Amino acid sequence: MNSLAQDPALLQHWQQQLILLLQQQPADEDGAHDLSHFHRVWAAARQILHHYPQADALVVLAACYLHDLVNLPKNHPQREQASCMAAAKAEQLLAAARFPDDRLAAVAHAIEAHSFSANITPRTLEAQIVQDADRMDALGAIGLARMFYTSGRMGRQLAHPDNPLGIDRVLDDREYALDHIEVKLEKLPGMMQTAAGRAMAETRLQRLLAFRQQFVEEWLAR
């Protein structure tokens, strides 16, 4: 297998090819899942890969860039099937682009298993790294921006008008964007598949929590 350190030229070549493949796809108006998102997921994956030189970085690279080929809204009835649909489409595109045949199945599995909604357990180290890297983009400053962007697109309020921290009320991130931090994002570090991913996620989560505290102070200043 080719690790990140072993064959950087191969990775650079395929990164360029993957970007071209993405640019040939129909435009997706979701700014939280654009090309910049794929770049960030690959950047996070590279950081994790440094701790796991035995992983196949080419598989990770392809899955990072193609994991959202089929991107359905969070409230879409087929949302949980999107990653499997993306995996099938990625296999077709990669085969046509003459991506190494012996890696196609591994890329497809990493794409299938990346999704929170699909609830598919990653069976390979490469799939674990891709899942961790994708979830990393939901944390930190950019994760925060993506959270509010997505909530706005779905017509949600910023926060509960009088109880933004959800004290003694049922949290509802379908109604209040800020609730999403406790409903889901706080849980992500503990769900990371790799030790390296978990450490990165904990650091990013602390930035989210610090923001939430400042947000609440300003929100309730009346």
C-alpha positions as a Markdown table, in Angstrom:
| # | Residue | x | y | z |
|---|---|---|---|---|
| 1 | Met | 0.0 | 0.0 | 0.0 |
| 2 | Asn | 1.1 | 3.6 | -0.6 |
| 3 | Ser | 1.1 | 5.8 | 2.4 |
| 4 | Leu | 1.1 | 9.5 | 2.3 |
| 5 | Ala | 4.9 | 9.6 | 2.9 |
| 6 | Gln | 5.7 | 6.8 | 0.4 |
| 7 | Asp | 4.2 | 8.2 | -2.8 |
| 8 | Pro | 3.2 | 11.9 | -2.7 |
| 9 | Ala | 3.4 | 12.2 | -6.5 |
| 10 | Leu | 0.7 | 9.6 | -6.9 |
| 11 | Leu | -1.5 | 11.3 | -4.4 |
| 12 | Gln | -1.0 | 14.7 | -6.0 |
| 13 | His | -1.9 | 13.3 | -9.4 |
| 14 | Trp | -5.1 | 11.7 | -8.1 |
| 15 | Gln | -6.1 | 14.7 | -6.1 |
| 16 | Gln | -6.0 | 16.7 | -9.3 |
| 17 | Gln | -8.0 | 14.0 | -11.1 |
| 18 | Leu | -10.6 | 13.9 | -8.3 |
| 19 | Ile | -11.1 | 17.6 | -8.4 |
| 20 | Leu | -11.7 | 17.5 | -12.1 |
| 21 | Leu | -14.3 | 14.7 | -11.6 |
| 22 | Leu | -16.1 | 16.8 | -9.1 |
| 23 | Gln | -16.1 | 19.9 | -11.3 |
| 24 | Gln | -17.7 | 17.8 | -14.0 |
| 25 | Gln | -20.7 | 16.9 | -11.8 |
| 26 | Pro | -23.9 | 18.9 | -11.6 |
| 27 | Ala | -23.6 | 22.0 | -9.4 |
| 28 | Asp | -24.6 | 21.5 | -5.8 |
| 29 | Glu | -25.9 | 24.7 | -4.1 |
| 30 | Asp | -25.1 | 23.5 | -0.6 |
| 31 | Gly | -22.2 | 25.7 | 0.6 |
| 32 | Ala | -21.6 | 23.3 | 3.5 |
| 33 | His | -20.6 | 20.5 | 1.2 |
| 34 | Asp | -18.7 | 22.3 | -1.5 |
| 35 | Leu | -15.2 | 21.7 | -2.8 |
| 36 | Ser | -13.8 | 23.6 | 0.1 |
| 37 | His | -15.4 | 21.0 | 2.4 |
| 38 | Phe | -13.6 | 18.2 | 0.5 |
| 39 | His | -10.3 | 20.0 | 0.8 |
| 40 | Arg | -10.8 | 20.4 | 4.5 |
| 41 | Val | -11.7 | 16.8 | 5.0 |
| 42 | Trp | -8.6 | 15.7 | 3.2 |
| 43 | Ala | -6.5 | 18.1 | 5.2 |
| 44 | Ala | -7.9 | 16.6 | 8.4 |
| 45 | Ala | -7.3 | 13.1 | 7.1 |
| 46 | Arg | -3.7 | 13.9 | 6.3 |
| 47 | Gln | -3.2 | 14.9 | 9.9 |
| 48 | Ile | -4.6 | 11.6 | 11.1 |
| 49 | Leu | -2.7 | 9.6 | 8.5 |
| 50 | His | 0.6 | 10.8 | 9.9 |
| 51 | His | -0.3 | 8.6 | 13.0 |
| 52 | Tyr | -1.2 | 5.6 | 10.8 |
| 53 | Pro | 1.5 | 5.1 | 8.1 |
| 54 | Gln | 0.1 | 1.6 | 7.5 |
| 55 | Ala | -3.1 | 3.1 | 6.0 |
| 56 | Asp | -3.6 | 3.3 | 2.3 |
| 57 | Ala | -3.6 | 7.1 | 1.7 |
| 58 | Leu | -4.9 | 6.8 | -1.9 |
| 59 | Val | -8.1 | 5.1 | -0.7 |
| 60 | Val | -8.5 | 7.8 | 2.0 |
| 61 | Leu | -7.9 | 10.6 | -0.6 |
| 62 | Ala | -10.5 | 9.3 | -3.0 |
| 63 | Ala | -13.1 | 8.8 | -0.4 |
| 64 | Cys | -12.5 | 12.3 | 1.1 |
| 65 | Tyr | -13.1 | 14.0 | -2.2 |
| 66 | Leu | -16.0 | 11.8 | -3.4 |
| 67 | His | -17.9 | 11.0 | -0.2 |
| 68 | Asp | -20.7 | 13.5 | -0.9 |
| 69 | Leu | -21.2 | 12.8 | -4.6 |
| 70 | Val | -24.9 | 12.2 | -3.6 |
| 71 | Asn | -25.8 | 14.9 | -1.1 |
| 72 | Leu | -29.3 | 14.9 | 0.1 |
| 73 | Pro | -30.7 | 17.4 | 2.6 |
| 74 | Lys | -30.8 | 16.4 | 6.3 |
| 75 | Asn | -34.6 | 16.2 | 6.2 |
| 76 | His | -34.8 | 14.2 | 2.9 |
| 77 | Pro | -36.6 | 10.9 | 3.3 |
| 78 | Gln | -33.7 | 9.0 | 1.6 |
| 79 | Arg | -31.0 | 10.8 | 3.6 |
| 80 | Glu | -29.8 | 7.5 | 5.2 |
| 81 | Gln | -29.2 | 6.0 | 1.8 |
| 82 | Ala | -27.2 | 8.9 | 0.4 |
| 83 | Ser | -23.7 | 7.5 | 1.3 |
| 84 | Cys | -24.4 | 4.2 | -0.4 |
| 85 | Met | -25.7 | 6.0 | -3.5 |
| 86 | Ala | -22.5 | 8.1 | -3.4 |
| 87 | Ala | -20.3 | 5.0 | -3.1 |
| 88 | Ala | -21.9 | 3.4 | -6.1 |
| 89 | Lys | -21.5 | 6.6 | -8.2 |
| 90 | Ala | -17.9 | 7.0 | -7.0 |
| 91 | Glu | -17.0 | 3.4 | -8.1 |
| 92 | Gln | -18.4 | 4.1 | -11.6 |
| 93 | Leu | -16.5 | 7.4 | -12.0 |
| 94 | Leu | -13.3 | 6.0 | -10.6 |
| 95 | Ala | -13.4 | 2.9 | -12.8 |
| 96 | Ala | -13.9 | 5.1 | -15.9 |
| 97 | Ala | -11.0 | 7.3 | -14.8 |
| 98 | Arg | -8.8 | 4.2 | -14.5 |
| 99 | Phe | -8.4 | 4.4 | -10.7 |
| 100 | Pro | -6.6 | 1.2 | -9.4 |
| 101 | Asp | -9.1 | -1.6 | -9.5 |
| 102 | Asp | -7.8 | -3.2 | -6.4 |
| 103 | Arg | -8.8 | -0.1 | -4.3 |
| 104 | Leu | -12.3 | 0.5 | -5.6 |
| 105 | Ala | -14.1 | -1.6 | -3.1 |
| 106 | Ala | -12.1 | 0.0 | -0.2 |
| 107 | Val | -13.0 | 3.5 | -1.4 |
| 108 | Ala | -16.7 | 2.5 | -1.7 |
| 109 | His | -16.8 | 1.2 | 1.8 |
| 110 | Ala | -15.1 | 4.3 | 3.2 |
| 111 | Ile | -17.7 | 6.4 | 1.5 |
| 112 | Glu | -20.6 | 4.3 | 2.7 |
| 113 | Ala | -19.4 | 4.3 | 6.3 |
| 114 | His | -18.6 | 8.0 | 6.5 |
| 115 | Ser | -22.3 | 9.0 | 7.0 |
| 116 | Phe | -23.8 | 9.6 | 10.4 |
| 117 | Ser | -27.3 | 8.9 | 9.0 |
| 118 | Ala | -26.3 | 5.6 | 7.4 |
| 119 | Asn | -25.0 | 4.2 | 10.7 |
| 120 | Ile | -22.6 | 1.8 | 8.9 |
| 121 | Thr | -19.6 | 0.6 | 11.0 |
| 122 | Pro | -16.3 | 1.3 | 9.3 |
| 123 | Arg | -14.5 | -2.0 | 8.9 |
| 124 | Thr | -11.1 | -0.7 | 7.7 |
| 125 | Leu | -8.6 | 1.8 | 9.0 |
| 126 | Glu | -9.1 | 3.8 | 5.9 |
| 127 | Ala | -12.8 | 4.1 | 6.5 |
| 128 | Gln | -12.3 | 5.0 | 10.1 |
| 129 | Ile | -9.9 | 7.8 | 9.1 |
| 130 | Val | -12.4 | 9.2 | 6.5 |
| 131 | Gln | -15.3 | 9.1 | 8.9 |
| 132 | Asp | -13.2 | 10.9 | 11.6 |
| 133 | Ala | -12.0 | 13.5 | 9.1 |
| 134 | Asp | -15.5 | 14.2 | 7.7 |
| 135 | Arg | -16.9 | 14.6 | 11.2 |
| 136 | Met | -14.0 | 16.9 | 12.2 |
| 137 | Asp | -15.5 | 19.5 | 9.8 |
| 138 | Ala | -18.5 | 19.7 | 12.0 |
| 139 | Leu | -16.4 | 21.0 | 14.9 |
| 140 | Gly | -14.3 | 24.1 | 15.5 |
| 141 | Ala | -14.9 | 27.5 | 13.9 |
| 142 | Ile | -15.9 | 26.2 | 10.5 |
| 143 | Gly | -18.1 | 23.6 | 12.0 |
| 144 | Leu | -19.9 | 26.3 | 13.8 |
| 145 | Ala | -20.4 | 28.3 | 10.6 |
| 146 | Arg | -21.7 | 25.2 | 8.8 |
| 147 | Met | -24.1 | 24.5 | 11.6 |
| 148 | Phe | -25.7 | 28.0 | 11.4 |
| 149 | Tyr | -25.6 | 28.0 | 7.6 |
| 150 | Thr | -27.4 | 24.6 | 7.4 |
| 151 | Ser | -29.9 | 25.6 | 10.1 |
| 152 | Gly | -30.7 | 28.8 | 8.2 |
| 153 | Arg | -31.3 | 26.9 | 5.0 |
| 154 | Met | -33.8 | 24.7 | 6.9 |
| 155 | Gly | -35.6 | 27.7 | 8.4 |
| 156 | Arg | -34.5 | 27.1 | 12.0 |
| 157 | Gln | -34.2 | 29.7 | 14.7 |
| 158 | Leu | -30.8 | 30.7 | 16.1 |
| 159 | Ala | -31.7 | 29.7 | 19.7 |
| 160 | His | -34.6 | 29.4 | 22.1 |
| 161 | Pro | -35.6 | 33.0 | 23.0 |
| 162 | Asp | -35.4 | 32.6 | 26.8 |
| 163 | Asn | -33.6 | 29.3 | 27.4 |
| 164 | Pro | -30.8 | 28.9 | 24.9 |
| 165 | Leu | -28.9 | 26.2 | 26.9 |
| 166 | Gly | -32.0 | 24.0 | 27.1 |
| 167 | Ile | -32.1 | 23.9 | 30.9 |
| 168 | Asp | -35.2 | 21.8 | 32.0 |
| 169 | Arg | -36.6 | 21.7 | 28.5 |
| 170 | Val | -36.4 | 19.1 | 25.7 |
| 171 | Leu | -33.6 | 20.0 | 23.3 |
| 172 | Asp | -34.8 | 20.4 | 19.7 |
| 173 | Asp | -32.2 | 21.0 | 17.0 |
| 174 | Arg | -34.9 | 20.9 | 14.4 |
| 175 | Glu | -36.2 | 24.1 | 15.8 |
| 176 | Tyr | -33.1 | 25.8 | 17.4 |
| 177 | Ala | -29.7 | 25.8 | 15.8 |
| 178 | Leu | -27.8 | 26.2 | 19.1 |
| 179 | Asp | -29.4 | 23.0 | 20.5 |
| 180 | His | -27.4 | 21.1 | 17.8 |
| 181 | Ile | -24.2 | 21.5 | 19.8 |
| 182 | Glu | -25.5 | 19.5 | 22.7 |
| 183 | Val | -27.8 | 17.2 | 20.7 |
| 184 | Lys | -25.0 | 16.0 | 18.4 |
| 185 | Leu | -21.7 | 17.9 | 18.2 |
| 186 | Glu | -20.7 | 17.4 | 21.8 |
| 187 | Lys | -20.9 | 13.7 | 21.2 |
| 188 | Leu | -18.6 | 13.6 | 18.2 |
| 189 | Pro | -15.2 | 13.3 | 20.0 |
| 190 | Gly | -16.4 | 10.2 | 21.8 |
| 191 | Met | -17.5 | 8.7 | 18.5 |
| 192 | Met | -14.2 | 9.1 | 16.7 |
| 193 | Gln | -12.8 | 5.9 | 15.4 |
| 194 | Thr | -9.1 | 6.8 | 15.9 |
| 195 | Ala | -7.1 | 8.1 | 18.9 |
| 196 | Ala | -5.6 | 10.8 | 16.7 |
| 197 | Gly | -9.0 | 11.9 | 15.5 |
| 198 | Arg | -10.4 | 11.9 | 19.0 |
| 199 | Ala | -7.6 | 14.2 | 20.2 |
| 200 | Met | -8.2 | 16.6 | 17.3 |
| 201 | Ala | -12.0 | 16.6 | 17.9 |
| 202 | Glu | -11.6 | 17.4 | 21.6 |
| 203 | Thr | -9.6 | 20.5 | 20.8 |
| 204 | Arg | -12.1 | 21.7 | 18.2 |
| 205 | Leu | -15.1 | 21.0 | 20.5 |
| 206 | Gln | -13.6 | 23.3 | 23.2 |
| 207 | Arg | -13.8 | 26.1 | 20.6 |
| 208 | Leu | -17.5 | 25.4 | 20.1 |
| 209 | Leu | -18.2 | 25.4 | 23.8 |
| 210 | Ala | -16.4 | 28.7 | 24.3 |
| 211 | Phe | -18.4 | 30.3 | 21.6 |
| 212 | Arg | -21.7 | 28.9 | 23.0 |
| 213 | Gln | -20.9 | 30.5 | 26.4 |
| 214 | Gln | -20.2 | 33.9 | 24.8 |
| 215 | Phe | -23.3 | 33.5 | 22.5 |
| 216 | Val | -25.5 | 32.8 | 25.5 |
| 217 | Glu | -24.2 | 35.8 | 27.5 |
| 218 | Glu | -24.9 | 38.2 | 24.6 |
| 219 | Trp | -28.2 | 36.5 | 23.8 |
| 220 | Leu | -29.6 | 37.0 | 27.3 |
| 221 | Ala | -28.2 | 40.5 | 27.9 |
| 222 | Arg | -31.4 | 42.5 | 28.0 |
